[in-house]
Amino acid sequence: MSWYTLDTVEFSAVKPTTMEYKFDAPAGLDGLTLTLDSAVTSTPRVVVGEKEFPVTSTEPTQYKTRRWVCSGIGAVKPTSVTVIIPDSPLQGGAAFAEPIIFSTKQGEIDALTDWSWNGTGLNYYSGGAVYGKTITVTKEQAQKRTVLSLGDVCATAEVRINGKSVGVLVCQPWELDVTGFLTEGENRIEIEVYSALANHYRSIPTNYHGPTYKSGLIGPVELRIEK
C-alpha cells in the first residue's frame, strides 16, 4: 500500500533482538535471496545444514528495502536452512519485506514423493519439475510392445524418450504406449510434471484458498515390456 514508502509514517521500535528463522529448502538448492525491511541494518547469517555461507548485499530498492544474496550453496538433496538476523528491531515475519526466493539447479530425492509433504521444501510450490532416468534395453526388448505406467501424478505429465515427446497425460490412467520409442542400448526417459495452482495460494494472505493438494510424480513408475 502507498503508506509503506512514506517518510511521514513512523513505527514504534522494540528492543533489538536476534531473530532466528528455520525452514526446509528444496533439492538442488544453489542460492537464496532475502529481502529485508529497511529498519533491519545488520547483516543476516545463512546456515545450510551445518555450514554457514557468506551473504552479499545489493543496492537498496525503490521500496526502501535491501536484498541479501547467498549463492554457491550446492545442496543436492533437500536440506534445512537457518537465517539469523542479529539485533533486529523487527520481530517475526515483519523483518522480511518479500518472500524468500530460492534458486535451484539439478537436485536429487531419495524416492518419488508428494511435494506437499514436509521435508521437501516445496510445500507451497506450484510449478513444474522434470524427472529423468537412463535405462538400457536389448534389441529384442526394443522391438516389443512397451507400456510406461506412472502410477499416480498430480496434475499433468509429459513423457519424453530420447528427446522426443511421446504424449501428455492429464488424467487417469497414467499410462502411455511407448512402443517404438525405445532403441537398443541406453535410453533417456524424462517426465515433466506440473502441479496445480492451489498450493501456491496457501502461501499468500487470502481467504480463497482450499486444502493442500498432493503434487508431483508420486509413482510407482513401471516400464512393462510384453513377453
C-alpha positions in Angstrom: 0.0 0.0 0.0 1.1 3.6 -0.6 1.9 4.4 3.0 4.6 1.8 3.0 7.1 4.2 1.3 6.0 7.5 3.0 8.6 9.2 5.1 5.9 10.7 7.3 4.9 7.3 8.6 6.5 6.4 11.9 6.8 3.0 13.5 7.5 2.3 17.2 10.7 0.3 17.6 11.2 -2.5 20.0 14.3 -3.6 21.8 16.7 -5.2 19.1 16.6 -8.9 19.3 18.4 -11.7 17.5 15.8 -13.4 15.3 16.3 -17.0 14.0 14.2 -18.5 11.2 14.3 -22.2 10.2 12.7 -23.7 7.2 13.1 -26.5 4.6 14.7 -25.9 1.2 14.2 -28.0 -2.0 16.6 -30.4 -3.6 19.2 -28.7 -5.7 19.4 -25.5 -3.6 22.1 -23.3 -5.1 21.3 -19.9 -3.6 18.6 -17.8 -1.9 17.7 -14.1 -1.8 16.5 -12.3 1.3 14.6 -9.0 1.1 14.6 -7.3 4.4 12.8 -4.3 5.7 14.9 -1.1 5.7 14.7 -1.0 9.5 17.0 -4.0 9.6 20.5 -2.7 9.3 22.5 -5.7 10.5 23.9 -8.4 8.1 22.0 -11.6 8.2 23.7 -15.0 8.5 22.7 -18.1 6.5 23.3 -21.6 7.7 22.5 -24.5 5.3 22.6 -27.9 7.1 25.5 -27.3 9.5 27.6 -25.0 7.2 27.4 -21.2 7.1 27.6 -19.4 3.8 28.5 -15.7 3.2 25.9 -13.2 2.0 26.3 -10.1 0.0 24.1 -7.1 -0.2 22.6 -5.2 -3.2 21.7 -1.6 -3.5 18.5 -0.5 -1.7 15.4 -0.9 -3.8 12.9 1.8 -4.6 10.7 0.5 -1.8 13.5 1.2 0.8 14.3 -2.5 1.3 17.6 -4.2 0.9 18.3 -7.6 -0.7 20.9 -10.0 0.6 22.1 -12.8 -1.7 23.6 -16.1 -0.7 25.0 -18.2 -3.6 27.1 -21.3 -4.3 25.4 -23.5 -1.8 25.3 -26.6 -4.0 23.0 -28.7 -1.8 21.9 -31.7 -3.9 19.2 -33.1 -1.7 16.5 -31.3 0.4 18.0 -29.6 3.3 17.3 -27.3 6.3 18.1 -23.6 6.3 18.5 -21.2 9.2 18.5 -17.5 8.8 19.8 -15.4 11.7 19.3 -11.7 11.9 21.4 -10.1 14.7 19.9 -7.1 16.6 16.7 -6.9 14.6 14.3 -4.1 15.6 11.5 -6.0 13.9 10.3 -9.4 15.1 8.7 -12.4 13.4 7.8 -12.0 9.7 8.0 -8.2 9.9 11.7 -8.3 9.2 11.0 -9.7 5.7 9.6 -7.3 3.1 9.2 -10.0 0.5 9.1 -13.8 0.4 12.4 -15.7 0.4 13.5 -16.7 -3.2 15.3 -20.0 -3.8 17.5 -20.6 -6.8 18.0 -24.2 -7.7 19.9 -26.5 -10.0 19.5 -30.2 -10.6 18.8 -32.0 -7.4 18.1 -35.5 -6.1 15.4 -37.0 -3.9 15.7 -40.5 -2.4 12.3 -41.6 -3.6 9.3 -40.4 -5.5 7.2 -38.3 -3.2 4.4 -35.9 -2.8 5.8 -32.3 -2.9 3.2 -31.1 -0.4 4.6 -33.1 2.5 7.0 -31.6 5.0 10.7 -32.0 4.3 10.6 -31.4 0.5 10.9 -27.6 0.7 8.1 -27.5 -1.9 5.0 -27.5 0.3 3.6 -24.4 -1.3 5.2 -24.8 -4.7 3.0 -24.6 -7.8 5.0 -25.2 -11.0 6.9 -27.9 -12.9 9.8 -30.3 -12.4 11.5 -32.8 -14.7 12.2 -36.4 -13.5 14.8 -38.3 -15.5 16.3 -41.8 -15.7 18.6 -43.6 -18.1 17.9 -47.2 -18.8 19.4 -49.9 -21.1 17.4 -52.2 -23.2 18.3 -55.0 -25.6 17.5 -55.1 -29.3 14.8 -57.8 -28.6 13.2 -55.7 -25.9 13.2 -52.6 -28.1 11.1 -54.4 -30.7 8.3 -55.5 -28.3 5.2 -53.6 -27.1 6.1 -51.4 -24.2 3.8 -49.5 -21.8 5.0 -46.8 -19.3 2.9 -46.6 -16.2 3.5 -43.5 -13.9 1.4 -44.7 -11.0 0.0 -41.5 -9.5 0.5 -38.0 -10.8 -0.7 -34.6 -9.9 -1.6 -32.8 -12.1 -0.2 -33.2 -15.6 2.7 -35.1 -17.1 4.6 -35.0 -20.5 6.7 -38.1 -21.3 9.8 -37.7 -23.5 12.1 -40.5 -24.6 15.4 -39.7 -26.1 14.3 -36.1 -26.5 11.1 -37.0 -28.4 7.7 -36.2 -26.9 5.6 -39.4 -26.5 2.5 -37.8 -25.1 0.8 -35.7 -22.4 -1.3 -37.2 -19.7 -3.9 -35.1 -17.8 -6.0 -37.8 -16.0 -6.1 -41.5 -15.1 -4.9 -44.0 -16.2 -1.4 -42.5 -16.1 -0.1 -44.8 -18.8 1.3 -44.4 -22.3 2.1 -46.9 -25.0 5.8 -46.1 -25.8 6.3 -48.9 -28.4 8.8 -47.9 -31.0 10.4 -45.1 -29.0 13.0 -47.2 -27.2 16.2 -48.2 -29.1 18.9 -50.8 -28.4 21.3 -49.5 -25.8 20.9 -46.5 -23.5 17.6 -44.6 -23.5 16.8 -41.4 -21.6 13.3 -41.2 -20.2 12.1 -37.8 -18.9 8.8 -37.0 -17.2 7.9 -33.3 -16.9 5.2 -32.8 -14.3 3.2 -29.7 -13.4 1.3 -29.3 -10.2 -2.0 -27.4 -9.6 -2.1 -23.8 -8.5 -3.9 -24.4 -5.2 -0.8 -24.9 -3.1 0.7 -21.5 -4.2 -2.4 -19.8 -2.8 -1.7 -21.2 0.6 1.5 -19.1 0.8 -0.3 -15.7 0.4 -2.8 -13.9 2.6 -6.1 -14.8 1.0 -9.4 -16.3 2.0 -9.8 -18.0 -1.3 -7.5 -21.0 -0.9 -8.6 -24.5 -0.2 -6.8 -27.5 1.3 -3.3 -28.6 0.4 -3.3 -30.8 -2.8 -0.8 -33.5 -3.4 1.7 -32.6 -6.1 4.3 -34.2 -8.4 5.2 -37.6 -9.7 4.2 -39.9 -6.8 4.5 -43.3 -8.7 5.3 -46.1 -8.6 6.7 -45.9 -12.1 6.9 -49.1 -14.2 8.1 -49.9 -17.7 6.3 -53.0 -18.8 7.7 -54.9 -21.8 5.5 -57.7 -23.1 6.9 -61.2 -23.3 
